[in-house]
Every structure is written in structure tokens, then in C-alpha cells.
Amino acid sequence: MLAVIFFISACRQNNAKIETDGGQREIYYQPTFSERFVIENVGDDKRLTVHNPWQDSRDIKFTYTLTENDNDGVHTIKIPVERVICLSSTHIAFIDFINKTDKIVGVSGADYISNENIRRSIESRQIVDVGYENYLSYEIIASLKPDVIFAYGVDGELGKTEAKLNEMGIKLVYIGEYLEKTLLAKAEWAVAMAAFFGEEEKAVKEFKKIEYEYNQLKELARNAASKPKVLINAPYRDVWYLPSSKSAIINLLNDAGGQYIFETETQNAKESNPVNIEYVYSKALDADTWINLNNETSLRQLQSLDGRLVSISAFQNGNVYNNTKRLNPKGGNDFWESGTVNPQTVLKDLIKIFHPELLPEHQLFYYRQLE
């Protein structure tokens, strides 16, 4: 019943008319959390507009027309798509969200994918690795005859790749979920991806369930008696990257009832702020909990980075947790894959870590305590 109510509410909210230079269009889906995409109805077609899909991009947008009719336009894709290539494992999670992984024919970074169905298909060569970033195999891509390639841009350099693919008659779509500032905004991209398969209604309905559960958990954590001081990340080659207080991971930390030690110092940072170990050490000795320590899997490994780290309260009390419980044999981390479409489970894990009394029955899914 709740799912139906949320879906009807979402549709009513999104069916708004807007005036443009090309006339009147109807908003099919205006995201609640994401600021980087919108879906419109244009006659019998849908139009997906993606805004600023890579870091530091400004006033850049890509518009893709999704139609059931044949069309050779560069940014026009016939739907539902039947053969797709994913250049990020998060794209696989979005497609799995609507049970359409059988449409995936190519991936990038096969060793680091966690989805078991995809891994089996890779082993049986039903799905092939097409390379990565500037080292894509155009020959393999052409042989797969994809309807669309889902890609992510880091600095705009993918434009050269897009031009090459366009010459080959292959269509590329930018997905910008990794730039979002909250986990719900990241997960909401499942709706944008689902539109290529004609499954946007299903995605909206499922996303609304996740949104409801996430907000219930957030409210639970908000009423916690105290907020532990939280240290995040670990040094890498003597540099400690402190995430911005406006980043998705810190918004998650706050939703789980934690207190980011470097909240004030990182308020004006756009992305991660690189500092030296001494700076962090001087301010983090009284941290109650320590999370997201790169790829470290034990306290011994953590100590080997810098012997002074053992003096931090969280280390001494054993309150050190990393999001590495679901690593595949090659080191791929499912936290960055399925965790993208399961923000409510990620939130449960952190609430369990910060306030174990609030979720006594929950077993950590993505996180593990380091020993």
C-alpha cells in the first residue's frame, strides 16, 4: 500500500508542464534528491537531460531522446534497449535493480565486478571486457553491436571517445551518479537508467520504498542520546584525504547519528581535502569511531601505515570499521556497486556501528570490524 501511495504521489508531483523554446513539455520525473537529471515527456517519446556529468563541469548538459521508433540521431536511442555496455560497476547495480542484467553484453574492469550473475557470464564469455577509460577496445565494442554504452566522465576527456564511437554509429550516454551529494541522490539514478529499458515506473516504485525506509532509519538515528566523534579514511602515501562536509559520505555519517571530527575544517572544500598525517593526528586522538580506511583489512595493517595511529581512541577501543566485508577474489568492493542502490542498508550498517542499541538485530552487511 505504501509503495502504491508513494508512486501515485511521485507521478502527480512530476507531471508538471514547463515552457521551453520548443513549446510545452511535460515533466515525467523530477528527481527529489538528484540535481543532475530530469526526464520529460515529449509526445510519445521521453527525453532524459543529464547536467554536468563530470567533476568541475559547469553549464554542460546532454539530452537523450528515448523513442520506440527507429532513428539514427546521435543522441536518440531506440527503446527498450537490448544490448548494453557498462563502463562502471554502479551501472550494473542500476540495471540489476530492475532485473535486466541479461541485457548487458560488455563491461569495463571485469575483475572488480561483484554481481555474481555478471561474473558467471564473464567466465562463460557471454559478457566481455571492453577495456577502460582511454584504453577501450573499439574492435571489441563494434563486435558487440551495443544499442548504448553507459559511461561516466571524470574530466571531460571522454569526449574524444564519444566522438570516435559516434563515427562508428555507437551511442554513448553519460551517467553522473558518482557526483551526487547524498546516497539517496545516487540511488535515484536507477530511474534514469530504467528509462532505457522501459522500466521507469518500476524503478520509481522501488526507489520510493527505499526512500521511505531510509528516512525512517534517519529519524531513528536522529533521536539517539549522543553522537560519537567519527574519524574517516586513512593515510595514503603519507597524505590523508579528508572528505568535504558536503560530500555524500559525510551526509550519510550525519544521517546515521555521527559527528564528523573535521566538519568545520572542510565546509568550504569542494572535494577531498589533502592534508598531512600530523594534522589529522593532532585533532583526532579522541575519535570514538573510525571508518572507511581505504583497503585496510586489519589493525596490524593500519598500524604499519604510521605507528602513531594506535594512540587514537577508536583504535585502542577497537571501534575501527571498514566497508570491505563484501570483497570479491580480485579485490572488487561491492560497497561501491550494490551499495549504490541500497543506501538504506548502508545506513543500517552505520547506525549499528554508531548506536548498536538502536538496531540490535541487524548484522553488518557492507562493513566489518577490524581486528
C-alpha positions in Angstrom: 0.0 0.0 0.0 2.8 2.4 0.9 4.5 1.7 -2.4 1.4 2.5 -4.4 0.8 5.7 -2.4 4.4 6.9 -3.0 4.3 6.0 -6.7 1.0 7.9 -7.3 2.3 10.8 -5.3 5.5 10.9 -7.3 3.6 10.8 -10.6 1.3 13.7 -9.5 4.3 15.7 -8.4 6.2 15.2 -11.6 3.5 15.7 -14.2 4.2 19.4 -14.4 4.1 21.5 -17.6 7.1 23.6 -18.5 7.5 26.2 -21.3 10.6 26.0 -23.4 11.8 27.5 -26.7 10.4 24.4 -28.4 7.0 24.7 -26.9 5.4 23.0 -23.9 6.8 19.8 -22.4 5.6 17.6 -19.5 8.0 16.6 -16.7 7.7 12.9 -16.3 10.1 12.6 -13.4 11.6 15.4 -11.5 14.1 13.9 -9.0 13.6 14.5 -5.3 17.3 14.3 -4.5 19.4 14.3 -7.6 20.2 17.7 -9.2 21.8 16.2 -12.3 19.0 14.7 -14.4 15.4 15.1 -15.3 13.0 13.0 -17.5 10.4 14.7 -19.7 7.5 13.5 -21.9 7.9 14.8 -25.5 5.0 13.5 -27.5 5.2 9.7 -27.4 8.9 9.9 -26.5 10.8 10.5 -23.3 13.7 12.9 -23.0 16.5 12.4 -20.5 18.6 15.5 -19.7 21.9 15.0 -17.8 23.5 18.0 -16.2 27.2 18.5 -15.5 28.2 14.8 -15.6 31.8 15.2 -14.6 33.9 16.9 -11.9 34.1 20.7 -12.2 31.8 20.8 -15.2 29.6 23.9 -15.4 26.6 24.7 -17.6 27.1 21.4 -19.6 24.1 19.2 -20.4 23.4 16.2 -22.6 19.9 15.5 -23.9 18.9 12.0 -25.0 15.7 11.2 -26.7 14.3 7.7 -25.9 11.9 6.5 -28.6 10.2 3.3 -29.7 10.8 4.4 -33.4 13.9 3.8 -35.5 16.2 6.8 -35.5 19.9 7.4 -36.4 20.3 10.6 -34.3 23.5 10.7 -32.2 21.5 11.3 -29.0 18.4 9.4 -29.9 18.1 5.8 -28.6 15.5 3.3 -29.6 14.0 1.6 -26.5 13.8 -0.8 -24.9 17.5 -1.4 -25.4 18.5 -5.0 -25.8 22.3 -4.9 -25.8 24.2 -2.5 -23.4 27.8 -2.0 -22.3 28.5 -0.7 -18.8 31.8 1.2 -18.1 31.2 1.3 -14.3 30.1 -1.4 -11.9 27.5 1.0 -10.5 25.7 0.9 -13.8 25.4 -2.9 -13.3 23.8 -2.3 -10.0 21.3 0.1 -11.5 20.4 -2.4 -14.2 20.2 -5.2 -11.7 17.8 -3.0 -9.7 15.2 -3.6 -12.5 16.3 -7.2 -13.2 17.7 -6.5 -16.6 21.3 -7.7 -16.3 20.6 -10.2 -19.2 20.8 -7.1 -21.5 24.5 -6.5 -20.6 27.0 -7.7 -23.2 30.1 -5.8 -22.2 31.7 -4.3 -19.1 34.8 -2.4 -18.1 37.1 -3.8 -15.3 35.6 -7.3 -15.2 37.9 -8.4 -12.4 36.4 -5.9 -10.0 32.7 -6.6 -10.6 30.8 -8.2 -7.7 27.5 -9.2 -9.2 27.5 -13.0 -9.3 25.3 -13.3 -12.4 27.6 -11.0 -14.3 30.7 -12.7 -13.0 29.4 -16.1 -14.2 28.6 -14.6 -17.6 32.1 -13.2 -17.8 33.6 -16.6 -17.0 31.4 -18.2 -19.8 32.4 -15.3 -22.2 28.8 -14.3 -22.6 29.9 -10.9 -21.4 33.3 -9.5 -22.4 35.6 -6.8 -21.0 35.9 -3.9 -23.4 38.9 -2.2 -21.6 38.7 1.1 -19.6 38.9 4.8 -19.9 41.4 5.8 -22.7 42.2 2.1 -23.4 38.8 0.9 -24.7 38.9 -1.7 -27.5 36.9 -0.2 -30.3 37.2 -3.5 -32.2 35.5 -5.5 -29.3 32.9 -2.8 -28.8 32.0 -2.9 -32.5 31.7 -6.7 -32.5 29.2 -6.5 -29.6 26.8 -4.2 -31.5 25.6 -2.4 -28.4 22.4 -0.2 -28.5 24.0 2.1 -26.0 27.1 2.4 -23.8 26.7 3.8 -20.3 29.7 5.8 -19.3 31.0 8.2 -16.6 33.2 11.2 -17.2 35.9 12.3 -14.9 37.3 15.4 -16.6 35.6 15.7 -19.9 38.3 13.7 -21.7 35.7 11.1 -22.6 34.5 13.5 -25.3 37.2 12.1 -27.7 36.0 8.6 -27.0 32.4 9.7 -27.6 33.3 11.3 -31.0 35.0 8.1 -32.1 32.0 6.0 -31.1 29.7 8.3 -32.9 31.7 7.8 -36.0 31.1 4.1 -35.6 27.3 4.6 -35.1 27.5 3.7 -31.4 25.7 5.8 -28.8 27.2 6.8 -25.5 25.2 8.1 -22.5 26.8 9.9 -19.5 25.7 8.7 -16.1 26.7 11.2 -13.3 25.6 9.5 -10.1 29.1 9.5 -8.5 29.0 13.3 -8.2 25.8 13.4 -6.1 25.9 14.7 -2.5 23.7 12.1 -0.8 23.2 8.4 -1.1 19.5 8.8 -2.0 20.5 11.1 -4.9 22.9 8.5 -6.1 20.3 5.7 -5.9 17.7 7.9 -7.7 19.7 7.5 -10.9 18.2 4.0 -11.1 15.1 5.8 -12.5 17.2 7.4 -15.3 18.8 4.1 -16.2 15.5 2.3 -16.1 14.0 4.6 -18.8 16.3 3.0 -21.4 14.6 -0.4 -20.7 11.0 1.0 -20.4 11.1 0.1 -16.7 11.0 3.6 -15.2 7.6 3.1 -13.5 9.0 0.0 -11.7 12.2 1.9 -10.7 10.2 4.8 -9.3 8.1 2.5 -7.2 11.1 0.6 -5.8 13.0 3.8 -5.2 10.1 5.2 -3.2 10.3 2.2 -0.9 14.0 2.8 -0.4 13.4 6.5 0.3 10.8 5.7 2.9 12.9 3.1 4.7 16.0 5.4 4.6 14.1 8.3 6.1 12.6 6.1 8.9 16.1 5.0 9.8 17.4 8.6 9.7 14.7 9.6 12.1 15.6 6.7 14.4 19.2 7.9 14.5 18.3 11.5 15.0 16.8 10.6 18.3 19.9 8.9 19.6 21.1 10.1 23.0 24.6 11.0 21.8 26.7 11.4 18.7 30.1 9.7 18.5 33.0 11.6 17.1 33.9 9.9 13.8 37.3 9.8 12.0 37.1 8.8 8.3 39.7 7.5 5.8 43.3 6.7 6.4 46.7 7.9 5.1 47.7 7.0 1.6 51.3 7.6 0.8 51.6 10.0 3.8 48.6 12.0 2.6 45.2 11.9 4.4 42.3 12.9 2.2 39.5 14.5 4.3 36.1 14.4 2.6 34.2 17.6 2.3 31.5 18.1 4.9 29.1 18.4 2.0 30.0 15.1 0.4 27.8 12.0 0.2 29.8 10.0 2.8 29.6 12.8 5.4 25.9 13.4 4.8 25.5 9.6 5.4 27.5 9.9 8.5 25.3 12.7 9.8 22.1 10.7 8.9 23.5 7.8 10.9 23.9 10.0 14.0 27.6 10.5 13.9 29.7 13.7 14.3 32.4 14.3 11.7 35.5 15.5 13.5 36.6 17.7 10.6 33.1 19.2 9.9 34.2 22.8 10.3 37.6 22.5 8.6 36.1 21.0 5.4 33.0 23.2 5.0 34.4 25.1 2.1 36.1 22.1 0.4 34.6 21.0 -2.9 36.0 17.5 -2.9 38.5 15.7 -0.7 41.0 17.9 1.1 44.6 16.5 1.2 46.4 17.1 4.5 49.4 15.5 6.2 49.2 12.8 8.9 50.4 15.2 11.6 47.4 17.5 11.1 44.9 14.7 11.4 46.7 13.1 14.3 46.7 16.3 16.3 42.9 16.6 16.1 41.7 13.0 16.0 43.1 11.5 19.2 39.7 11.5 20.9 37.8 10.0 17.9 35.2 7.5 19.2 34.8 5.6 15.9 36.9 5.2 12.8 35.5 4.2 9.4 36.4 3.8 5.7 40.1 3.1 6.0 41.0 2.7 2.3 41.7 -1.0 1.7 43.0 -1.9 5.1 41.6 -5.2 6.5 43.3 -5.4 9.9 44.5 -3.3 12.8 48.1 -4.5 12.1 47.9 -3.2 8.5 46.6 0.1 9.9 49.4 0.3 12.4 52.0 -0.3 9.7 50.9 2.9 8.0 52.1 5.0 10.9 52.8 3.8 14.4 51.2 6.9 16.0 47.8 5.8 14.8 47.5 3.3 17.7 47.1 6.2 20.1 43.8 7.2 18.6 41.0 6.3 21.0 39.0 4.4 18.4 42.0 2.2 17.6 42.6 1.5 21.3 38.9 0.7 21.9 38.5 -1.5 18.8 35.9 0.8 17.2 37.5 0.6 13.8 35.3 -0.5 10.8 35.9 -0.7 7.1 33.4 -1.1 4.2 35.3 -4.1 2.9 33.1 -7.0 4.1 32.0 -7.8 0.5 35.2 -8.0 -1.4 35.4 -10.3 -4.4 38.5 -12.6 -5.0 40.2 -9.9 -7.2 39.6 -7.1 -4.7 36.4 -5.6 -6.1 34.3 -4.0 -3.4 30.5 -4.5 -3.6 30.1 -1.4 -1.3 30.7 0.7 -4.4 28.5 -1.5 -6.6 25.3 -2.8 -5.0 25.7 -0.3 -2.1 24.7 2.4 -4.6 21.2 1.1 -4.9 20.9 0.0 -1.3 21.5 3.2 0.7 19.1 2.0 3.4 21.4 -1.0 4.1 24.5 1.2 4.2 22.7 3.5 6.6 21.7 0.5 8.8 25.3 -0.6 9.0 26.5 2.8 10.2 23.7 3.2 12.7 24.6 -0.3 14.0 28.2 0.9 14.4 27.4 4.3 16.0 24.4 3.2 18.0 24.2 -0.6 18.3 21.3 -0.4 20.8 19.0 1.1 18.1 19.3 -1.9 15.7 20.1 -4.9 17.9 19.1 -7.5 15.3 21.0 -6.0 12.4 24.0 -7.8 11.1 26.6 -5.7 9.3 26.3 -6.2 5.6 28.9 -4.0 3.9 31.1 -3.1 7.0 33.3 -5.3 9.1 35.1 -4.6 12.4 38.9 -4.7 12.0 40.8 -7.0 14.3 
